[in-house]
Amino acid sequence: MSVARFLLRHPRQLPTVVRAGWRLRSTRWWRHAPFLPLPDRAYWRFRMMTVMGSSGEQMSGRDVVAAAKWSLRQRVGR
């Protein structure tokens, strides 16, 4: 199931995914097109490799929520 479809069926999970996604944004994202708070492509490939074991697979909605919850439990700046 796609992430969007999963979040439509489970809207309470949306704030968790948005908060975790905000943590992944590139620094100074507002200075480069497309002017969206997206993660750096190299960093995103690395994260997908560590989570899924390959950069080509897509995560299910359930996987995205589980990874987001895990991410938010981690301490930043340790």
C-alpha positions as CSV (number, residue, x, y, z in Angstrom):
1,M,0.0,0.0,0.0
2,S,1.4,3.4,-0.9
3,V,2.3,5.9,1.8
4,A,-0.4,8.4,0.7
5,R,-3.1,5.7,0.7
6,F,-2.0,4.5,4.1
7,L,-2.1,8.0,5.6
8,L,-5.6,8.6,4.1
9,R,-6.7,5.5,5.9
10,H,-4.8,6.4,9.1
11,P,-4.8,10.2,9.3
12,R,-3.6,10.2,13.0
13,Q,-0.2,9.0,11.7
14,L,0.2,12.1,9.5
15,P,1.7,14.4,12.2
16,T,4.3,11.7,13.1
17,V,5.4,11.3,9.5
18,V,5.5,15.1,8.9
19,R,7.6,15.7,12.1
20,A,10.0,13.0,11.2
21,G,10.2,14.2,7.6
22,W,11.0,17.7,8.8
23,R,14.1,16.3,10.6
24,L,15.4,14.9,7.3
25,R,15.2,18.2,5.3
26,S,18.4,19.6,3.8
27,T,20.0,22.5,5.5
28,R,19.2,25.8,3.7
29,W,16.6,24.1,1.6
30,W,15.0,27.4,0.8
31,R,18.0,28.5,-1.3
32,H,17.7,25.8,-3.9
33,A,15.0,24.8,-6.4
34,P,12.4,23.3,-5.9
35,F,12.4,25.4,-2.6
36,L,10.9,22.5,-0.6
37,P,12.1,21.0,2.6
38,L,13.3,17.8,1.0
39,P,16.2,15.6,2.1
40,D,19.5,15.6,0.2
41,R,19.3,12.9,-2.5
42,A,22.6,11.2,-1.4
43,Y,21.4,11.2,2.2
44,W,18.0,9.8,1.2
45,R,19.6,7.0,-0.7
46,F,21.8,6.2,2.3
47,R,18.8,6.2,4.6
48,M,16.8,3.9,2.3
49,M,19.8,1.6,2.1
50,T,20.0,1.3,5.8
51,V,16.2,0.9,6.3
52,M,15.3,-1.3,3.4
53,G,18.6,-2.9,2.4
54,S,18.5,-1.4,-1.1
55,S,17.8,2.1,-2.5
56,G,15.4,0.8,-5.1
57,E,12.6,-0.6,-2.9
58,Q,9.7,1.5,-1.8
59,M,8.6,1.5,1.8
60,S,5.0,0.6,2.6
61,G,2.9,3.1,4.6
62,R,3.2,0.9,7.7
63,D,7.1,0.9,7.3
64,V,7.2,4.7,6.9
65,V,5.2,5.2,10.1
66,A,7.3,2.7,12.0
67,A,10.5,4.5,10.8
68,A,9.1,7.9,11.6
69,K,8.2,6.8,15.2
70,W,11.6,5.3,15.6
71,S,13.3,8.5,14.3
72,L,11.3,10.7,16.7
73,R,12.3,8.6,19.7
74,Q,16.0,9.2,19.0
75,R,17.8,12.0,20.8
76,V,19.2,14.8,18.6
77,G,22.5,16.4,19.4
78,R,23.8,13.7,21.7
